[in-house]
Amino acid sequence: MSTQTLFELTAPPPDLDHVALLERIRAAGAAARATVGGMEVRLVVDDADARTVLSDRRFVVDSANLPGERTAPTRAELLAGMGMRPELIAHVTEGLLDKDGIDHLRLRKLVTRTFTVRRVQALRPRIRAIAEGLLADLPGHAREGSVDLIDHFTYPLPIAVICELLGVPEEDRAPWREWGHRITTFDLTRIDEVNGIIGEIVQGCRDVIALHRAQEHDDLLGDLVRARDEDGDRLSEEELVTMIITLVIAGHETTANLIANGTHALLTHPEQLAMLRRDPELMQPAVHEMLRWCGPVFQTRPRFALEDVELNTTTIPAGTPVIAMAAGANRDPAAHPDPERFDITRHRGRPGEAHLAFGHGLHYCLGAALARAEGHEAFTALLAAFPGLALDPEHPAVRQPNLAFVRFEQLRVRL
């Protein structure tokens, strides 16, 4: 029974199998109990339940917004309890992902127009050019007959795109990839290391903000700095720093994992790859199937119930933190028949909302259109450049044990 099952989701085991873990959670019943960083939470893997948790306004992301006597700690309190330095906490808890209601809408409005479908479509030629340039260099990175796509394609592409869009100078971009990797893999039990990573990132943000204050820039960061300096009520200094962290880290880390996961899925399903090569019109539904079947996001941030909320499979008591397991919802057989089958035709004619890879509701991923465009251009260019692309059997792909993301540490391919 779910009331007797407790999953520990703070630190991943070295042999973590995401699909097997999801099946264990599903078998435990509705709203299985788990602990995350010492906080007890409920887990939902049902598609309908996950959509309710992510979109119903009776759930909030900031436990400080719970009515009455609060029983759940805020994210800032959790981080303080773990030993994060006080001057760093505000810089990682004052962003889009941490706000509800009016504050969330205020911050989102500052950047929404940059990520509209129309603007993203205009970026496609530039995305394509960056992808083709990286692919042209791939043979030069080969060793022992193969090349690691993680190091030389799947990460460099999205970091170049988001930094160019935001306004991070090319000569300053190298550290951001490393920070992105470290901030999404750090061990909270090693708090001195965490403080060092966050401190470096915050200083990097301050440096690029100072650059934009010293000289006018016509880019997204220039717009944000002007919003901060001309009307502090729209954006605080802490929110400005956190916005940069969110946009750069979220804007490249998940897309890099989408490209790597999707490439591995195609190369391990040769009949699907052959179908895609025969019919390039399948690329759009293929990207959606990659997002569903091997999307980069494993679980969402906890939401807190403002009142008792009846879900499809259970009732969440008021004040209870609950995590929507996005990867679990994407393999819910009620929403996706035969969910374990990787089928690039599955989403043909279906709306993008058929899966939860980008979330749902008010916190739906701001960069969803950009991520889809990058995936489309990356896979199109990769398959065109290397018709004989194959995994390197002598250097098997290495998965990273991570409870927040589904990703590879190494993906060696023969060109």
N, C-alpha and C positions, 0 to 999 in steps of 0.2 A: 504494500500500500504506500501511496505517496507520503502519508504522514509519518511513516517509519523509515523512509529512504532519505539519506542525507548524502549529497554529492559535494565533494570539496573542489571548488573551482578557482582557488586562489593561485596555485602553482601547478603547471601541467606536468604529468609524468613524461619521462623521456621517450616512451613508446606510445605517446598519445595517438589514438585513431579516432578522428572526429566523427566519422560515420557510426562506428561502434558505440561511442559515448552517447550520441543522439538516440540510438536505438535503446540503450539502457535507460535513458531518461524517459523515452516514450513508454517503455514497458513498465516504468514505475507508476504510471497513472497520471491523472490530471494534476498539474501544478506541483511537480515533485519538489521536495525541499533541497536546498543546497546552501553552502556557506561560501561567501566571497569576501576575502579580507576581514574575516571575523564577523561579518554581517549575514544573518540568515535571510535567504530569499526564496521565492518560488520561481520555478522554471516552467515556461509554456512552449510546447513544440507544435501545437495545433495551429494551422494557418488562420482560422477564424479568430481564435483567442489572441494570437500575436497581433493581428490587425487591430483588434479592440484595444489592447494594451498600448500600442503605438499611436493610436489616433484619437481615442476617447479622452475628452478633456477632464474626465474624472481621475485620470492618471497624470502625475507631474514628474519631472525629472529632478527637481530640487526639493528635497524633503523639508526644507525650511518653509515651504508653502503648505505643508500639512496643517489642518486646523487643530486647535486645542493643544493639549500637552503632547509634544512631539516625542516619539519613541525611537525613530530612526535617525542616525547621525547624518549630517550633511557630508558631501564629498570633501569639503574643506576640513571638517572635523576628523574624518577618517584619515586624510593625509597628514594632518597635524599629529594625530595619535600614532602614526607610523614613523614620525620624526622628520617630515619634510620641513625645511626651513620656512619660517613665517613669511619672509619677504618674497618667496617663490610661489606660495600657495595661490595668492590672488591672480597670478599670471596664468595659472592653469585651471582656474575654476570660474572665470568670468567671461566665458565665451558662448557662442551660439549653442553648443551642445549642453550647456549647463543652465540655460534659462527657460522659463515658462512664460506664457501669455504675452503681455505687452512688451516686456524686456526682450523676449526672443524675437518678436516681430520687429522691434526697433533695430536690433542688430542685423537681422536678416535683410531688412529693407536696404541697408547700406551697400550690400554686395549682390543682391538678386539680379540686377540688370546685366551684370557682367556674365552671368551664366545662363542667360536665356538661350533657347534653341536657335534663334536667329543669329545671335552673336557667336555661338559655338560653331554653327555651320560656316560662318565667315572665317573661322580659325582653321578649318579642315586642311586647306592647302599648306598652311604652315606646319601643322601636325604631320602631314604626309612628308613634307620636306625633311623635317627632323628625323622621322622614322627611316626614310630612305638613306639619309646620310649615315646614321648609325649602322644600318645594315651593310652599307658599302664598306664600312670599316671592319665588319665582323671577321672576315678571313684573316686579317692581320692579328687578331686576338687568339687564334686557334693554337692549341697545344695538344700534343698527343692525338691529333686527328679530330679534335672537337673543341667547341667553345661554350663557355657558360653564358647562357642568355640572361641570367639574372644580373650579372655584373655589366654586361655590355649592350643590353637592349631593354629588358623589361623595366629596369629602374631608371636608366638615363633618360628614356623618352618622357615619362610623365614629370620627372623633376625639371626637365628643360622647359616643358610646356607651362607648368604652373608658375615657375619662377619668372618666366618671360611675361606671363599674363599679369602676375602680381607686381613685378618691377624690381626683382632681386637681380643685381648686376651679374653678368655671366662669370666674372672673375670671383664672385663671392658664393657661387652655387654649390661648390664641392662639399662643404660641410653639411649642407642641408640634407643630402641623401643619408649621410652617416647618422645625423641626429634623428632623422625619421626612422631609421632602422633601430636605433638604440632606445628611443622613447616608446616604441611599441613592443620591445622585447625585455625591458628592464625587469629586474626582480625586486619587488617592493620590500623583501626581507633584507635587501642590501641597500639601506636608505642613503648611506653616504654616497654610493655610486649614483643613485637616482638624483640626489641633490646636485651632484656635479653635472649630470646630463642636462637637467632642467636649467641650471645656472648658465651653461654654455648657450642653450637655445635662447633664453631670455636676452642674454647679451647680444647674440646675433640679431635678434629682432630690434633691439635698441640701436644697434649700429646702422641697420638699413633704414630705420625711422629717421635717424639723424641725417643720413645722406639725403633723404627726401625733404627734410626740413631745410637743409642747406641750399638745395636747388630744386626748383619746380620740376615735377615729373608728371607726364600725362599717362598715367597707368593706374591700376586699381589701388595700389598702396598710396600713390599721390592723392587719390580721392579720399581715402580713409584718413590720412594725415590732415588734410584740409578740414574734414568733418570734425576731427578731434580738436584742432586748433581754433576753428572758427565758431564752433558751438559744442562746448564740452558736455552739454546735456545729451547729445546724440551718441557720444562715444567717450568713455573714460580712458585714461592712459593704460590702465590694466587691461581693459577690454580691447584696446588697440593691439597690444602685444599678443593677447590670447587669440585675437582674430587672425593675426599673421601665422601663429603656430598652427591653428586649426586649418587654415587654407593651404598652407604649404605641406604639412604632414599628411592631413587627410586627402589633400589634392594629388599626392603622388604615391603614397604607400599602398592604398587600396587598389589603385589603377595598375600599379606594377604587379601586384599579386593576381589581379584579374588576367593580365596578359600572360603571366607565367602559368597560372593554373589552366587557362584556356588552351595554351599551346600544348601542355602536357596531356590534356583531355583529348585533343585532336590526334596527337601522335600515338596515343594508346587506343584509339578507336579508328583504325584505318578506313573502315567503310564510311564513317562520317566525314573524314577528311577527304576521301575520294568524291563523295557527294558534293561537298562544298567547292572543291576544285572544278567540278563539272558545272556547277550552278552558282556563280558568285552572288546571285540575288538572295541566296540563303544566308549571307553574312549577317544581316541584321537579326533574324531569328536565332542564328547560331550564337551570337554574342549574348542574347538573352538566356539561351540555354546554358551557356557557360556561367552566367551570373547565378542561375538557379542551382545548377548541379555542383559547381565548384567555386561559387562566389567567395570573395575574400573575407567577408564578415561572418564570423561564427555566431556571436551573440551581441545583443544590444546593451546599452547602459540600463541600469535598473530604473524602473518607474515605480512611483509610490501611489497607492490608492487613496484618494481623498475621502472615499466612503466605501461601504461594501459594494463590490461590483460583481454582477453575475456574468460570467463568461459562458462560452458554448459548452465547456466541459466541467467547470467548477465555479466556485465563488471565491473572490479574493477579498479578505477582510480589510476594513479601513486601516490605513497606515502601513500595510504590508508591502515590502519591496518585491517586485516581480520582474524577471528578465525574459524578454521575448527572444527565443533562440531562433534567429533568422534562418540559419542553415537547416534547422529542424522543420520550420514551417515550409521551407522550399522543398522538403522531401515528405511532406504530408500527403499520403495517398488519397485523401479526400479532395485535395486541391490539384494534385498532379498524379494522375493514374500511372502506375508502374514507375514510381519516382526514382528508382535506382538506375533506370535506363537513361543513358546519355543520348539524346535525340535532337539534332539540330533543326528538325522540322517542327518540333513541338510547339514553338511560339509563332509559327507562321499564321498571320491573321489574328493573333491574340494581342490584347493590350499589354503594354510594358508592365502595368501593375499586376500582372499575373504572378509575379514573384516578389519577394520582400528583400532582395539584395540591396536595395537603396532605402530600406525602411518604408515608412508609411505615415501619413498624416502630416502634422505641422513640422515635424523634424525630418521630413523626407529629404534625402541627400541633396544639398544645394548643387553639387557638381555632377549630378546623374547624367545630364546631357553631354557634358564634357567627357566623362569616363566612357560612355558608350561610343562617342566619336573617336576617342583615342584607341579604344579596343578595335573598332571597325578598321581604322587606318593602319593600326599596328599589324593585325592579322592579314589584311589585304596585302600590305607591303612585304611581310615576311614570307607568305606563301608564293608571291610572285618572284621574289628574289632567289628563293631556294626551293625549286620543285622537288628536290630529293631530300628535303629536311627529315631527319630521323633522330630519335634518342640515341645516346651513346651507351651501348650495353655494358661497356667496360667501366663506365662511371655513372652508376645509377643515380637518379634524381634523389635529392636529400630533402625530406620534409622537415619543417621546423615545428617542434612541439609548442603550441601557442593556443591559449584558450579564448583569445579575442579574435584572432585571424586564422585563416587557412592559407598557408603559403609554403613556398620552397626556400631552402637555403642555397641550393645548387640545382641547376637544370642544364646539364651538359648535352649539347646536340651536335650531330654531324651535319655539315652543310651540304 
